Amino acid sequence: MSKYINYCVLVLLWIIFFHFCLGNYLSQEWGRWRFPRCCSGHVSGRIRGFLSTFIHYSYSRDVGGGSGSSFSTEGEGRITAIRVWEIYGAYITGIQLRYDNSWADVVGRIYDTPQEMELFDGEAIDQISGKFDNNYIYQVIFGTSRGRSLTVGQPTQGSFNFYPNHPDAELRLLSGRFNGNGIMSLGAHWGVVFTH
């Protein structure tokens, strides 16, 4: 009998913890999960990062070649802009994402002048498609929640199309492989972004 009571007390404590510590933070506004302003600071940032890993996460498996060095973009906040470099008539050489106001490191290499798209407030990347083969990514098309797109590269080789499994998720990061010439493979990670 005492084991049953202990179990019930633990369940009750978990429910209270979730309701008061996390439940108040997860209020839904306009179809996106957000934290209220009172939850700013280092601890709430860690909670947001931890939860965004599990809430509506999905992965679009990478396409392209399996050699080269692996990469994964990283940054805090929402993706607000993207740059893509290409060798005209050939393949994609580099990609760079901006998270909030900070540009992440370039993956691949910089070649000539990039093509760039800056996102509007509340706009998100919700689809990536393009062309690839076993050596390189030849084209990328980043589509947004407002119907805009950035198209870079050549429409040649096999096709791919990435999108999140959940309607409220958006692009969180890119991963894949690159060598000294360009991007060899590309995958996409989707999830909910928490904002203040």
Legacy VTK file of the C-alpha trace (Angstrom):
# vtk DataFile Version 3.0
C-alpha trace
ASCII
DATASET POLYDATA
POINTS 196 float
0.000 0.000 0.000
2.823 2.425 0.820
4.418 1.836 -2.628
1.118 2.803 -4.253
0.908 5.993 -2.163
4.538 6.873 -2.992
3.815 6.347 -6.672
0.719 8.574 -6.512
2.658 11.293 -4.687
5.410 11.213 -7.323
2.881 11.451 -10.141
1.143 14.337 -8.394
4.455 16.155 -7.886
5.335 15.675 -11.564
1.956 17.087 -12.623
2.419 20.102 -10.335
5.976 20.637 -11.602
4.917 20.453 -15.239
1.922 22.720 -14.756
3.669 25.461 -12.802
7.218 25.286 -14.131
6.682 24.420 -17.773
2.980 24.665 -18.510
2.869 28.419 -17.959
5.781 28.860 -20.347
4.160 26.975 -23.195
1.337 29.261 -24.182
0.274 29.040 -27.785
-0.009 32.239 -29.824
-0.921 32.370 -33.490
-0.048 28.733 -34.060
3.513 29.044 -32.698
4.788 28.011 -29.294
6.227 31.011 -27.446
7.609 31.815 -24.035
6.183 34.882 -22.283
8.489 37.847 -21.605
8.850 36.925 -17.923
10.879 33.852 -18.910
13.978 35.585 -20.193
17.469 34.758 -19.066
20.011 31.998 -19.200
17.888 29.281 -17.546
14.855 29.825 -19.760
17.172 29.838 -22.797
18.435 26.402 -21.810
14.847 25.189 -21.306
13.847 26.550 -24.732
16.856 24.887 -26.370
16.158 21.588 -24.613
12.457 21.564 -25.471
12.947 22.680 -29.071
14.962 19.502 -29.565
11.903 17.412 -28.735
8.843 19.441 -29.739
7.835 18.727 -33.334
11.368 17.801 -34.365
11.860 16.037 -37.683
14.818 15.298 -39.916
15.020 15.257 -43.699
17.706 12.660 -44.426
20.689 14.017 -46.314
21.111 13.557 -50.042
24.338 13.531 -52.042
27.784 12.037 -51.579
29.095 10.364 -48.445
32.696 11.610 -48.446
34.224 14.867 -47.249
34.023 16.582 -43.856
30.743 16.678 -41.934
29.102 19.950 -40.943
26.169 21.183 -38.918
25.083 24.816 -38.753
24.386 26.238 -35.329
22.995 29.371 -33.799
20.474 30.678 -31.285
17.102 32.035 -32.263
15.305 31.942 -35.573
16.889 31.817 -38.985
16.529 35.350 -40.376
18.630 35.247 -43.568
20.521 32.867 -45.826
23.451 33.164 -48.227
24.410 30.638 -50.897
27.535 30.534 -53.073
27.819 28.626 -56.349
30.135 28.061 -59.260
27.913 29.173 -62.111
27.006 26.241 -64.324
28.358 23.768 -61.786
27.487 23.196 -58.095
26.827 24.828 -54.715
30.082 25.783 -52.960
28.902 27.259 -49.647
25.920 28.080 -47.424
25.591 30.465 -44.481
22.616 31.011 -42.158
21.899 34.007 -39.955
20.288 33.263 -36.580
18.528 36.363 -35.227
21.253 38.995 -35.826
24.349 36.754 -35.930
25.740 35.022 -38.985
26.819 31.415 -38.379
30.036 30.073 -39.885
30.067 29.424 -43.620
29.843 25.731 -44.475
31.712 24.806 -47.625
33.625 27.624 -49.274
33.050 31.190 -50.393
33.204 31.631 -54.155
32.455 34.924 -55.897
29.342 36.839 -54.760
26.614 35.034 -52.793
22.926 35.095 -53.509
21.081 36.148 -50.374
17.562 36.309 -48.976
16.576 38.138 -45.816
13.404 36.900 -44.113
10.623 39.196 -42.909
9.540 39.229 -39.256
7.608 36.026 -38.589
8.691 34.449 -41.888
10.361 31.029 -41.756
11.994 28.552 -44.109
9.521 25.694 -44.439
10.797 23.847 -47.527
14.102 23.070 -49.228
14.331 21.413 -52.611
16.928 21.142 -55.334
19.181 18.894 -57.394
22.035 16.551 -56.443
24.152 13.605 -57.514
26.737 11.417 -55.768
29.351 14.185 -55.893
27.735 17.563 -55.147
24.583 19.533 -54.481
23.839 21.301 -57.771
20.838 23.420 -56.820
19.027 24.554 -53.664
15.660 26.263 -53.425
14.713 27.643 -50.007
10.946 28.231 -49.712
9.373 30.349 -46.990
6.113 30.481 -45.083
5.162 33.596 -47.103
5.542 31.870 -50.466
8.879 33.457 -51.325
11.935 31.490 -52.447
15.661 31.738 -53.069
16.860 29.601 -55.983
20.580 29.050 -56.509
22.337 26.617 -58.844
21.634 24.489 -61.877
18.448 22.434 -62.471
20.348 19.273 -63.377
20.709 15.763 -61.865
18.358 14.050 -59.352
15.739 15.923 -57.324
15.146 16.245 -53.575
12.428 17.924 -51.537
12.679 18.555 -47.770
9.873 19.769 -45.513
8.945 19.414 -41.817
6.599 16.704 -40.549
4.695 19.228 -38.407
2.949 22.350 -39.747
4.266 24.643 -36.981
7.913 23.570 -37.414
10.525 25.446 -39.431
14.144 24.998 -40.466
16.433 24.889 -37.396
19.726 23.803 -38.937
21.407 22.189 -41.920
23.812 19.287 -41.835
25.771 17.356 -44.423
29.253 17.018 -45.888
31.615 19.266 -47.833
35.116 19.228 -49.296
37.488 21.935 -50.564
35.317 22.486 -53.630
31.761 22.623 -52.326
28.752 21.052 -50.618
28.668 17.290 -51.210
25.562 16.337 -49.216
22.754 18.187 -47.458
20.125 17.357 -44.829
17.631 19.514 -42.925
16.504 19.541 -39.277
13.091 21.018 -38.460
11.525 22.076 -35.182
9.656 24.702 -33.221
11.513 27.914 -32.424
10.807 29.516 -29.047
10.838 33.313 -28.911
10.413 35.817 -26.088
LINES 1 197
196 0 1 2 3 4 5 6 7 8 9 10 11 12 13 14 15 16 17 18 19 20 21 22 23 24 25 26 27 28 29 30 31 32 33 34 35 36 37 38 39 40 41 42 43 44 45 46 47 48 49 50 51 52 53 54 55 56 57 58 59 60 61 62 63 64 65 66 67 68 69 70 71 72 73 74 75 76 77 78 79 80 81 82 83 84 85 86 87 88 89 90 91 92 93 94 95 96 97 98 99 100 101 102 103 104 105 106 107 108 109 110 111 112 113 114 115 116 117 118 119 120 121 122 123 124 125 126 127 128 129 130 131 132 133 134 135 136 137 138 139 140 141 142 143 144 145 146 147 148 149 150 151 152 153 154 155 156 157 158 159 160 161 162 163 164 165 166 167 168 169 170 171 172 173 174 175 176 177 178 179 180 181 182 183 184 185 186 187 188 189 190 191 192 193 194 195
